[in-house]
Each structure stands twice: as structure tokens, then as C-alpha cells.
Amino acid sequence: MHVSRHPVLVLFLALVAACSGRDKSSAQALADTVGAAHRAAIVTRSSISYDGGSVASSGRISGVVSFAGTPPGDTAIIVPADQNGCGKPLTVQLLARSNGKVANAVVWLTDVRQGKSLPSQRRFQLTNDNCAWDPQVQTVVTGGALNVVNYDPLAETVFATNVATGDTVALAPFTDDGQVIPYDKLLRTPGVIEFSVESRPMSRAWVVVLDQPYFATTDAAGAFTIDGVPPGVHHIRAWQPMLGIADGTVTVTADGTATVNLQFHPTARAISGTG
């Protein structure tokens, strides 16, 4: 039972990698179980600023993300209680699938620079509870702040790693149950940030940072919907930490619904969708 569920704000400034003593090689060493997640330019930063407003006769994209083949490694890691310091066995689900459909994959349009307004939410949360992260994958928008909350009464060090470079971009200590560590600078630039705890490198969370509002996360059935899309042909991308990237194109018509099926595959990750 937790001592408290009332977070105590800890004014701790995240230190950059240069001050952390943890270099690219050590960050990469912790990534062996999720090889597809690291050293990849998953989110490309555009030179054109996003212009948000209204979209006349916008359309919708409805789709499914699936995976064909054998996953590149274990889809779940089970750690005995006496090896993780958590007091109970820890199961880390790296890939959730149902009938070949992939849950918790992030899907977004990579080429839209003008359209609906950005979401009004600017404060996001990542929680460490019972030695596990929640949510494991989430999407946020640039310019926001991320509160990392700890409910475990353990002294730990949290690392935030830039997935594309392997650099540690921030770190902070967990020292008490109910602790909140605010990160107000990590979400300035589009990209993917991985969070891990020093003593449990197998337990991780990923935060996808985008500077536009056309994104979604697949549900348990691998389904997703993106609304308010400007008519036209768009490039669409799906990403899952263990599987990597699946790319496609989709044609959206005015006031219409386009369908797209994105499929991860060991040898062919890109497919196209039709409107």
C-alpha cells in the first residue's frame, strides 16, 4: 500500500547529458531488448512551422495497424521479484497484439503543415507505479510540459534518452512515493524520448513529440481514427517501439472517410492506403 497519493512537487531541474556522466554507448546498452526503437529518425522536423486554424470540408482517416511475421525478440519480459526490487514479479509487455493487430502504435501524418488547431492540452503525465510505466507509449505536442510522477518508495535514477541519437537528454532522481518531477523543456522539439529507470532498464516508456495535431494511438484492436484532415494525398506513418516504422499514403476527400491499413513486416515495412 502506498504511503501517499498526493504528489509532492519536487523542483528539480533536469540535467543534460553532458552533466550526467552517461554517454551514448551506455544508453544504447540498455536498449538491446527493443532494438528497433533506437538510432532511428522516427520524427522528422519540418522547416515549415505548423499553421493551425480551421479546415473547410475536412475528411477523416480510419485505419488498422497490423504485423505479419515473427516479432524480432521476446514480446514480453518477465522478471522475478527477487531480481527487480519491486516485491513482486514484473512483466513488461513490449508488443501487444490481437489477431495480428498491433495495439499502442502511434500513427501520424508527416506532411501536413496547415490545418486544424493544435490540442489545447499542454500538460502531460507519465507515471511510475509498481515498478512499471503508464502509459507505455503516448503522443504529446511541442510547447507542453511533462510531469513524471513516481509512486514507488524506492531511490532510483530516471533517464530520458533521445531515441534518434542515443543521447541522455535529461535525468532526475526518484527518492520518494508521491514525487512529481516537471520537465518543461524536453518537449520543445519533435522527436521520440525514451524513459527508463537505472535499476530496471527493461521497463521503459516512450513519448512521441509532434508539432501538429494529426496523430492517434491504436486501440487494443489495432484501430485508429484521425479527424479534421485537409483533403489531398498524405503520407502516413506508424511507429511501435519493438517493430519500428511502417509508412504509407492515403487519399482524403472533402467530407469523406479514407481507409488505410498499415502493416509492419520483417522485410517490408511500407504499404499504401486508399481513400
N, C-alpha and C positions, 0 to 999 in steps of 0.2 A: 504494500500500500504506500502511496506517495505521501510525503510529509506535507506537501502543499501543492495546490493547483493554481495559486495566484502568482503569476510571473513577477519576478523582481528584475527591474531593468538594470542591466549592467552596462555602464558607459565605457565600453572597451573599444578602442579604435583598432580596426583590422590592420595588421602589419603586412606589408608587401613581401614578396618572395625574397627580395634581397636581404631582408632582415630576419627571415625565418630559419635560415640555415638548411633548408630543404630544397634541393635542386631538382632539375628536370628528371635526372636519372632515378632519383628516389621516388618521385611522384609516379613515374612510369612503372616502377617496380610493383607498385600497389595495384596496377591496372591489368595484371595478367589475366584475371578471370573474365574481363569484359574487353577483349582486345579491339572490337570494332568501334568502341566508344572513343578511343584516344587517337591523337595525331591526325585528326580529320577536320577540314574546314567545313563544318556542318552548316553553319550560318554564314553567308557572305554579306558583308557590309556594303550597302549601296552608296554611291557618291551623290545620289539624289535624295534629299530629305522627303520624308513622307508628308503628304498634304491631305489632312483629314477634313471631311465635311459631310456632304450628302451625296448620294448616288441615285440618279434618275433611272427608273426601270431596272433595278438591280436584279441579279439572279442568285441562285443557290447552288451549292455543290454538296452532293450526298454521296458518300463512298464507303468502301470497306478496305481494310488493310489486312493482308494475309501473308503466310510464309509457307513456302514449299521446300521440303528437303529436311535434312538433319541439322539441328542447331550446332553452331561452332563451339561446343563446350557444354558443360552442365547448365541446365536451365534453373536449377535451384542449388543453393549451398546450405547444408545443414551442419551446424557447429555445436558440439556437445556443450552442456552447461559448464563443465569444469575447464573449458578452453576459452571461454569468452568473457568471464567475469560478470555475466548477467543473471546468474542464479537459475537459469532455465535454458533448455536448448534454443538455439536461434536458427530460424530458417529464412534465408534471403532468396526471394523469388526474383531471378534475373530476367525471366521471359515468361509472360502469362499468355497462354493460347487456349482457344476453344474451337475444336473442329477446324483447325488450321488458321483461324482468325487471331490477330495479334491485338492484345489489349495494351493500353498505356503507351501507344506510339504517338508521337507528336506529328501533326500534319499541318503544313502551311503553304501559302502561295509565295513564291520567291521573287516575283517580278512586279507586284502591284505597288505603285508609289503614290497613288491618289485614290481616294475612296471614302469609306465611312470613317467616322471619328474613332480615335483610339479609346479603349475602355477607360472608364472613369476611375477604376480601381488602381491605386498606386502603391498600396502597401500589401506585401505578400508574406506568407509564413511557411517555414519549414520546421518540422518538429522532430526531435529525437526523443523517443519514448520506448521503454522496454528494449533498449539497445537496437532499435530499428528506426528508419527514417519514414516520415509521412508528410506529403506524398513522395513517392519514389521518383516520379517524373512530373514536372509542372512547367507551364509556359507563363512568362511574365513579359511586361513591356518595359522598354527603356525609360529611364527617368523615375523609376519607382524605388522603393526601399524594401529590403528583405529582412524580416525578423527571424532569426534562428533561435528556436526555443528548445530548452533542454528540461526533461522531466526525470532524468536518471541521476541519482545521488552519487555519481562517480566523477573522479577527476580525470578529464580527458582533454585531448587537443584536437580541434576541428581544423581540417584543411579544406580550402576552396581552391580547386585546380582548373585552369583553363584547358578544356579538352583539346583544343586545336594545337596548343603549344606544349602542353605538359607542365607549364609553369604553375607554381603555387602563387595565387594572386591575393590570398588573404588567409589569415589563421586567427583562431581565438580559442581560449580555454573554456571548457565546461568544468565548473567547480561545485555546482550545487543544483538541487532539484528546484525548478521554478525559475531558472535563469533565462533571460532574453538578451541575445546579442544582436544589435541592429547593424545591418550593412547598408549604408546609404550611398555608396559609390560603386559597388560591384555591378549595378545594372545600367551603367552609362552606355555601354557598347553592345551591339548584337553579338551573340555567341552562345556557347554552352559551357556551364560551370558545373563541375562535379564536387560534391561534398562527401568527405569521408572522415572517420574518426581513427586516430592513430592506432589504437589497440584492436580495432575491428575493421581492417581495410576491406573486408568482403562486403560490409554493409555500406551502401552508397546511395546518394540521391543526385539527381541531375536537374538543373534549372536551365531551361532554354529561354534566352533573352532575345526578343524581337522588337523591331521599331515600327511595326504595322499590326493592324488588328485581324488579319485574315489567317487565323490558326484555330486548331481544335486538337483534342486528345481523344483517341479511340476508347470506346467503352469495352465492356467485357466480351462483346460480340465482334469487336474489331471495327465497329461502325463510327462514323463521324459526320458532322454537318458544318458547313461554313456558309453564313448568310451575308447578304448585302454586297455581293460580288459584282464589280463592274463587268458589263458584257465584253466578251472577247476571248481570245485564246490565252490561257495562262499556264505557266509552269508550276507544277505542284510537287511537293517533296514530303516524304515521310521519314522519320528517324526513330530508331529504337536503340538503346544503348548496346545491346548484345548483337543486333543484326546489322546495324549501320544504316545506310541510306537507300531509299527506293524513290526514283524520280518518275514523273510522268507529265503529260499535258492534258488539259481539259478545256473544252469549249463551252463557254457560258453565254446563253442568250438572254435578251431582255425579258424579265419576269418569268424566266424558265428555271427548271431544275436540271442540272447536269449530273451525270453519274460517273464515277471513276473508281476503278479497282486497282489499288497499288499492292504489289507483291514483292516481298523480299525473297531472294533466291540465292543460293550459294554461288552460282555462276552468272546470273543475270538479274541485276537489281532494278533495272529501269523498265517500266512499261508505260503505255499511254492509255488515257481515258477518253471517252466520247461524250459529247453533250447530248 
